[in-house]
Amino acid sequence: MKPSGYVYFLALRDESEPQRDLGLVKIGITSGDVMRRVSSLQTGNPYDLLLFDAFETPWPREVEHFMHRTHAQEMLKPEWLRCPLHRLPSLVQEARKSAVQIANRKRNEQEVARTVSNGRTRRATPEEFELHREVRKVFRELVPAK
């Protein structure tokens, strides 16, 4: 599958104090040129944006969402993650690993979707009926009625 985009990691740097770690990272995506995207984000930003890393993936949006969800407690606003520079390499590695896992899952999903059904039906097992009842109960309790 042809890569459909890039996941990138930007760190903030204070031009007046280049050694100071501001501890903020943006995990973003683009379908075009990464440097052009960085340039567009730099406009109006009082800090220098430092492109730390970027990689191609067929599923950039899914990787970005996964990283934002798994680091939700560290997120500042919707786009910035509290992350010191020394942790950035492991953050990028985690994203690359998740990109491989997502690609594998998507490939498996596509394979299953292409599988032709045998056309036969079967009655659900007692365990499946119980699971269905439990799920409906959770929905009633957690999902407000419209």
Accessible surface in RSA format (square Angstrom, percent):
REM  Atomic radii and reference values for relative SASA: ProtOr
REM  Chains: A
REM  Algorithm: Lee & Richards
REM  Probe-radius: 1.40
REM  Slices: 20
REM RES _ NUM      All-atoms   Total-Side   Main-Chain    Non-polar    All polar
REM                ABS   REL    ABS   REL    ABS   REL    ABS   REL    ABS   REL
RES MET A   1   155.56  80.6  74.84  49.5  80.72 192.2  82.29  70.0  73.27  97.1
RES LYS A   2   176.35  86.0 157.81  96.8  18.54  44.1 107.05  96.4  69.30  73.8
RES PRO A   3    57.10  41.6  45.79  41.7  11.31  41.1  45.79  37.8  11.31  70.3
RES SER A   4    66.02  55.8  43.84  58.5  22.18  51.1  49.39 105.2  16.63  23.3
RES GLY A   5     3.69   4.6   0.00   N/A   3.69   4.6   1.40   3.8   2.29   5.1
RES TYR A   6    64.74  30.2  64.74  36.8   0.00   0.0  30.28  22.8  34.46  42.5
RES VAL A   7     0.00   0.0   0.00   0.0   0.00   0.0   0.00   0.0   0.00   0.0
RES TYR A   8     0.72   0.3   0.72   0.4   0.00   0.0   0.00   0.0   0.72   0.9
RES PHE A   9     0.00   0.0   0.00   0.0   0.00   0.0   0.00   0.0   0.00   0.0
RES LEU A  10     0.05   0.0   0.05   0.0   0.00   0.0   0.05   0.0   0.00   0.0
RES ALA A  11     1.84   1.7   1.84   2.8   0.00   0.0   1.84   2.6   0.00   0.0
RES LEU A  12    16.81   9.4  11.66   8.3   5.15  12.9  11.66   8.2   5.15  13.9
RES ARG A  13    89.63  37.6  89.51  45.6   0.12   0.3  15.43  21.1  74.20  45.0
RES ASP A  14    20.87  14.6  20.86  20.8   0.01   0.0   0.01   0.0  20.86  20.8
RES GLU A  15   131.06  75.2 117.37  88.8  13.69  32.6  43.59  84.3  87.47  71.4
RES SER A  16    95.07  80.3  57.85  77.2  37.22  85.7  57.34 122.1  37.73  52.9
RES GLU A  17    87.20  50.1  82.16  62.2   5.04  12.0  32.51  62.9  54.69  44.6
RES PRO A  18    75.13  54.8  62.41  56.9  12.72  46.2  62.41  51.5  12.72  79.1
RES GLN A  19   173.06  96.8 144.23 105.4  28.82  68.6  66.85 142.3 106.21  80.6
RES ARG A  20   111.82  46.9  99.37  50.7  12.45  29.6  39.40  53.9  72.41  43.9
RES ASP A  21    60.72  42.5  36.50  36.3  24.23  57.3  25.86  60.9  34.86  34.8
RES LEU A  22    33.82  18.8  10.55   7.5  23.27  58.5  14.15   9.9  19.67  52.9
RES GLY A  23    17.76  21.9   0.00   N/A  17.76  21.9  13.61  37.4   4.15   9.3
RES LEU A  24    38.05  21.2  35.72  25.6   2.34   5.9  35.72  25.1   2.34   6.3
RES VAL A  25     0.44   0.3   0.44   0.4   0.00   0.0   0.44   0.4   0.00   0.0
RES LYS A  26    14.94   7.3  14.94   9.2   0.00   0.0   7.34   6.6   7.60   8.1
RES ILE A  27     1.11   0.6   0.76   0.6   0.35   0.8   0.76   0.5   0.35   0.9
RES GLY A  28     0.91   1.1   0.00   N/A   0.91   1.1   0.91   2.5   0.00   0.0
RES ILE A  29    33.83  19.2  22.90  17.1  10.93  26.3  22.90  16.5  10.93  29.7
RES THR A  30    22.52  16.0  12.80  13.0   9.73  23.2  10.08  13.5  12.44  18.8
RES SER A  31    98.59  83.3  69.32  92.5  29.27  67.4  33.81  72.0  64.78  90.8
RES GLY A  32    36.15  44.6   0.00   N/A  36.15  44.6  34.81  95.5   1.35   3.0
RES ASP A  33    80.52  56.4  63.85  63.5  16.67  39.4  24.86  58.5  55.65  55.5
RES VAL A  34    17.29  11.4  14.73  13.3   2.56   6.2  14.73  12.8   2.56   6.9
RES MET A  35   110.17  57.1 109.40  72.4   0.77   1.8 103.30  87.8   6.87   9.1
RES ARG A  36   180.24  75.7 173.43  88.4   6.81  16.2  64.92  88.7 115.32  69.9
RES ARG A  37    84.28  35.4  79.86  40.7   4.42  10.5  18.75  25.6  65.53  39.7
RES VAL A  38    10.09   6.6  10.09   9.1   0.00   0.0  10.09   8.8   0.00   0.0
RES SER A  39    67.27  56.8  58.25  77.7   9.02  20.8  33.71  71.8  33.56  47.0
RES SER A  40    64.60  54.6  40.93  54.6  23.67  54.5  47.92 102.0  16.69  23.4
RES LEU A  41    45.54  25.4  35.21  25.2  10.33  26.0  37.86  26.6   7.68  20.7
RES GLN A  42    57.58  32.2  54.59  39.9   2.99   7.1  40.33  85.8  17.24  13.1
RES THR A  43   114.59  81.5  89.11  90.3  25.48  60.7  75.20 101.0  39.39  59.5
RES GLY A  44    80.70  99.5   0.00   N/A  80.70  99.5  43.90 120.5  36.80  82.4
RES ASN A  45    39.60  27.3  22.43  21.7  17.17  41.3   7.40  17.8  32.20  31.1
RES PRO A  46   120.73  88.0  77.78  70.9  42.95 156.1  91.67  75.7  29.05 180.6
RES TYR A  47    76.12  35.5  75.03  42.7   1.09   2.8  34.58  26.0  41.54  51.2
RES ASP A  48    37.44  26.2  36.94  36.8   0.50   1.2   7.59  17.9  29.84  29.8
RES LEU A  49    19.22  10.7   1.27   0.9  17.95  45.1   1.27   0.9  17.95  48.3
RES LEU A  50    66.06  36.8  64.15  45.9   1.91   4.8  66.06  46.4   0.00   0.0
RES LEU A  51    54.19  30.2  32.70  23.4  21.49  54.0  32.70  23.0  21.49  57.8
RES PHE A  52    79.23  39.6  53.07  32.9  26.16  68.1  55.80  33.8  23.43  67.1
RES ASP A  53    40.83  28.6  35.20  35.0   5.62  13.3   8.68  20.4  32.15  32.1
RES ALA A  54    30.06  27.6  11.35  17.5  18.71  42.6  11.35  16.0  18.71  49.6
RES PHE A  55    18.29   9.1  11.73   7.3   6.56  17.1  18.29  11.1   0.00   0.0
RES GLU A  56    96.02  55.1  73.03  55.2  22.99  54.7  16.00  30.9  80.02  65.3
RES THR A  57     3.94   2.8   2.44   2.5   1.50   3.6   3.16   4.2   0.79   1.2
RES PRO A  58    34.47  25.1  27.61  25.2   6.85  24.9  27.61  22.8   6.85  42.6
RES TRP A  59    45.96  18.4  45.55  22.0   0.40   0.9  42.38  22.6   3.57   5.8
RES PRO A  60    16.90  12.3  16.90  15.4   0.00   0.0  16.90  14.0   0.00   0.0
RES ARG A  61   141.30  59.3 141.30  72.0   0.00   0.0  44.96  61.4  96.34  58.4
RES GLU A  62    54.64  31.4  49.77  37.7   4.86  11.6  24.57  47.5  30.07  24.6
RES VAL A  63     0.00   0.0   0.00   0.0   0.00   0.0   0.00   0.0   0.00   0.0
RES GLU A  64    16.84   9.7  16.84  12.7   0.00   0.0   1.38   2.7  15.46  12.6
RES HIS A  65    84.10  46.0  82.09  57.1   2.01   5.1  47.75  49.2  36.35  42.3
RES PHE A  66    59.94  30.0  59.94  37.1   0.00   0.0  59.94  36.3   0.00   0.0
RES MET A  67     0.12   0.1   0.00   0.0   0.12   0.3   0.00   0.0   0.12   0.2
RES HIS A  68    33.01  18.0  30.47  21.2   2.54   6.5  16.85  17.4  16.16  18.8
RES ARG A  69   156.82  65.8 138.14  70.4  18.68  44.5  74.87 102.3  81.96  49.7
RES THR A  70    68.88  49.0  34.82  35.3  34.06  81.2  42.12  56.6  26.76  40.5
RES HIS A  71    20.25  11.1  18.84  13.1   1.41   3.6  19.84  20.4   0.41   0.5
RES ALA A  72    61.44  56.5  46.16  71.2  15.28  34.8  46.88  66.0  14.56  38.6
RES GLN A  73   177.25  99.1 146.70 107.2  30.55  72.7  57.70 122.8 119.55  90.7
RES GLU A  74    51.33  29.5  49.04  37.1   2.29   5.5  30.08  58.2  21.25  17.4
RES MET A  75    34.76  18.0  17.71  11.7  17.06  40.6  17.40  14.8  17.36  23.0
RES LEU A  76    63.85  35.6  62.98  45.1   0.87   2.2  63.85  44.8   0.00   0.0
RES LYS A  77   161.30  78.7 133.22  81.7  28.08  66.8  91.65  82.5  69.65  74.2
RES PRO A  78   103.34  75.3  87.43  79.7  15.92  57.9  98.57  81.4   4.78  29.7
RES GLU A  79    64.22  36.9  63.94  48.4   0.28   0.7  32.53  62.9  31.69  25.9
RES TRP A  80    49.50  19.9  49.50  24.0   0.00   0.0  26.18  14.0  23.32  37.8
RES LEU A  81     0.37   0.2   0.37   0.3   0.00   0.0   0.37   0.3   0.00   0.0
RES ARG A  82   114.63  48.1 111.62  56.9   3.01   7.2  49.52  67.7  65.10  39.5
RES CYS A  83     1.50   1.1   0.00   0.0   1.50   3.5   0.00   0.0   1.50   1.6
RES PRO A  84    43.07  31.4  43.07  39.3   0.00   0.0  43.07  35.6   0.00   0.0
RES LEU A  85    70.08  39.0  65.32  46.7   4.76  12.0  65.48  46.0   4.60  12.4
RES HIS A  86   148.27  81.0 116.82  81.2  31.45  80.5  95.73  98.7  52.54  61.1
RES ARG A  87    81.37  34.2  79.87  40.7   1.49   3.6  39.13  53.5  42.23  25.6
RES LEU A  88     0.00   0.0   0.00   0.0   0.00   0.0   0.00   0.0   0.00   0.0
RES PRO A  89    75.75  55.2  67.45  61.5   8.31  30.2  70.66  58.3   5.09  31.6
RES SER A  90    71.50  60.4  60.74  81.1  10.76  24.8  52.79 112.4  18.71  26.2
RES LEU A  91     3.77   2.1   2.30   1.6   1.47   3.7   3.77   2.6   0.00   0.0
RES VAL A  92     6.70   4.4   6.70   6.1   0.00   0.0   6.70   5.8   0.00   0.0
RES GLN A  93   114.47  64.0 114.05  83.3   0.42   1.0  42.86  91.2  71.61  54.3
RES GLU A  94    59.93  34.4  54.03  40.9   5.90  14.0  32.12  62.1  27.81  22.7
RES ALA A  95     0.00   0.0   0.00   0.0   0.00   0.0   0.00   0.0   0.00   0.0
RES ARG A  96    89.62  37.6  87.75  44.7   1.88   4.5  30.30  41.4  59.32  36.0
RES LYS A  97   129.30  63.1 123.48  75.8   5.82  13.9  71.92  64.7  57.37  61.1
RES SER A  98     3.67   3.1   2.76   3.7   0.90   2.1   3.36   7.2   0.31   0.4
RES ALA A  99     9.16   8.4   7.97  12.3   1.19   2.7   8.17  11.5   1.00   2.6
RES VAL A 100    92.83  61.1  88.84  80.4   3.99   9.6  92.69  80.5   0.14   0.4
RES GLN A 101    96.04  53.7  90.06  65.8   5.98  14.2  38.06  81.0  57.98  44.0
RES ILE A 102    10.92   6.2  10.76   8.0   0.16   0.4  10.92   7.9   0.00   0.0
RES ALA A 103    24.14  22.2  21.31  32.9   2.83   6.4  21.31  30.0   2.83   7.5
RES ASN A 104    56.99  39.3  56.94  55.0   0.05   0.1  16.12  38.8  40.87  39.5
RES ARG A 105   116.56  48.9 112.81  57.5   3.75   8.9  61.39  83.9  55.18  33.4
RES LYS A 106    40.14  19.6  40.08  24.6   0.06   0.1   5.68   5.1  34.47  36.7
RES ARG A 107   131.50  55.2 129.73  66.1   1.77   4.2  59.28  81.0  72.22  43.8
RES ASN A 108    87.79  60.5  86.52  83.6   1.26   3.0  23.37  56.2  64.42  62.3
RES GLU A 109    84.61  48.6  76.12  57.6   8.49  20.2  43.88  84.9  40.73  33.3
RES GLN A 110    65.01  36.4  62.21  45.5   2.80   6.7  28.68  61.1  36.33  27.6
RES GLU A 111   102.68  59.0 101.52  76.8   1.16   2.8  24.82  48.0  77.86  63.6
RES VAL A 112   108.91  71.7 103.80  94.0   5.11  12.3 104.22  90.6   4.69  12.7
RES ALA A 113    86.95  80.0  48.05  74.2  38.90  88.5  59.95  84.4  27.00  71.5
RES ARG A 114   166.26  69.8 140.38  71.6  25.88  61.6  78.74 107.6  87.52  53.0
RES THR A 115    96.96  69.0  72.30  73.3  24.66  58.8  64.53  86.7  32.43  49.0
RES VAL A 116   134.26  88.3 110.57 100.1  23.69  57.1 115.67 100.5  18.59  50.4
RES SER A 117    89.57  75.7  61.45  82.0  28.12  64.8  55.42 118.0  34.15  47.8
RES ASN A 118   107.11  73.9  68.12  65.8  38.99  93.9  40.06  96.4  67.05  64.8
RES GLY A 119    65.53  80.8   0.00   N/A  65.53  80.8  37.22 102.1  28.31  63.4
RES ARG A 120   192.68  80.9 167.68  85.5  25.00  59.5  72.95  99.7 119.73  72.6
RES THR A 121   137.22  97.6 104.38 105.8  32.84  78.3  77.31 103.8  59.91  90.6
RES ARG A 122   169.30  71.1 136.27  69.5  33.03  78.6  84.73 115.8  84.57  51.3
RES ARG A 123   192.88  81.0 167.15  85.2  25.73  61.3  73.82 100.9 119.06  72.2
RES ALA A 124    37.94  34.9  26.09  40.3  11.85  27.0  27.67  39.0  10.28  27.2
RES THR A 125    54.46  38.7  51.08  51.8   3.38   8.1  51.82  69.6   2.64   4.0
RES PRO A 126   104.22  76.0  96.88  88.3   7.33  26.7 101.37  83.7   2.84  17.7
RES GLU A 127   128.24  73.6 119.54  90.4   8.70  20.7  69.76 134.9  58.49  47.8
RES GLU A 128    67.75  38.9  61.52  46.5   6.23  14.8  35.98  69.6  31.77  25.9
RES PHE A 129    72.74  36.4  71.24  44.1   1.50   3.9  72.18  43.8   0.55   1.6
RES GLU A 130    75.43  43.3  75.43  57.1   0.00   0.0  36.53  70.7  38.90  31.8
RES LEU A 131   109.43  60.9 107.57  77.0   1.87   4.7 109.02  76.6   0.41   1.1
RES HIS A 132    99.13  54.2  95.00  66.0   4.12  10.5  65.25  67.2  33.88  39.4
RES ARG A 133   123.56  51.9 118.59  60.5   4.97  11.8  56.92  77.8  66.63  40.4
RES GLU A 134    87.30  50.1  85.19  64.5   2.11   5.0  31.65  61.2  55.65  45.4
RES VAL A 135    66.24  43.6  64.93  58.8   1.31   3.2  66.22  57.5   0.02   0.1
RES ARG A 136   121.55  51.0 119.40  60.9   2.14   5.1  38.75  53.0  82.80  50.2
RES LYS A 137   110.23  53.8 110.23  67.6   0.00   0.0  53.81  48.4  56.42  60.1
RES VAL A 138    75.62  49.8  75.50  68.3   0.12   0.3  75.62  65.7   0.00   0.0
RES PHE A 139   118.53  59.3 116.62  72.2   1.92   5.0 117.10  71.0   1.43   4.1
RES ARG A 140   164.54  69.1 134.67  68.6  29.87  71.1  80.01 109.3  84.53  51.2
RES GLU A 141   117.88  67.7  81.42  61.6  36.46  86.8  42.22  81.7  75.66  61.8
RES LEU A 142   131.57  73.3 105.97  75.8  25.60  64.4 108.98  76.5  22.59  60.8
RES VAL A 143    76.95  50.6  68.15  61.7   8.80  21.2  68.73  59.7   8.22  22.3
RES PRO A 144   110.62  80.6  93.20  85.0  17.42  63.3 104.56  86.3   6.06  37.6
RES ALA A 145   106.04  97.5  65.81 101.6  40.23  91.5  76.05 107.1  29.99  79.4
RES LYS A 146   248.96 121.5 171.88 105.5  77.08 183.5 149.42 134.5  99.53 106.0
END  Absolute sums over single chains surface
CHAIN  1 A    10669.3       8941.8       1727.6       6148.3       4521.1
END  Absolute sums over all chains
TOTAL         10669.3       8941.8       1727.6       6148.3       4521.1
